[in-house]
Amino acid sequence: MIPIKVLNKNEKEKFIKQLNEQFGIKEVKDNIAKFGKERIILFSAGISEKEIQTLDRFGRVEGVGVYFAKIDEKTNDLRLSIEGTQLLKNQITKNIFELDEKQAEQWMMGQDLNITTGKKGFFVIKFKGDFLGTGKISENKISNFIPKSRRLRYKESVKLS
């Protein structure tokens, strides 16, 4: 069974500090738990740590919360999930990369984008007013993390305007 660890006050403050440095996020009101080595889950603040631990003994507690972010194994940087970008969209002020319509179509179909950005690291991907998840930007490419099950399948079905 994959271990779950609810972050204590100091660990949560450290985590929020990292969210602030990377994305400008200053506050997370919900409980934060680490699922395994890298998955970060948000739980309603109404669920206590003891209740989370009890649920974890009887089943997949991950399904009770929302998959919010992942810690990159190599860099220890945070990569927000699609839900993470949606939950905190009003706070995200840093490391945002805006796509044009053609790029947004490619992104939603799960394609990496061959773009020279001059930037590096995890960036929240945005099209118009919508956050579309997080990509990893390198010198000449933005790597896409949209799961296959959530990608658009056919260009005919894409109408983003």
Secondary structure, DSSP 8 states (H G I E B T S, - for coil): ---EEE--HHHHHHHHHHHHHHH------SEEEEETTTEEEEE-TTS-HHHHHHHHHHS-GGGGSEEEEEE-TTT--EEE-HHHHHHTTTT--SSEEE--HHHHHHHHTT--B----S--EEEEEEETTEEEEEEEEETTEEE----GGGS---GGG----
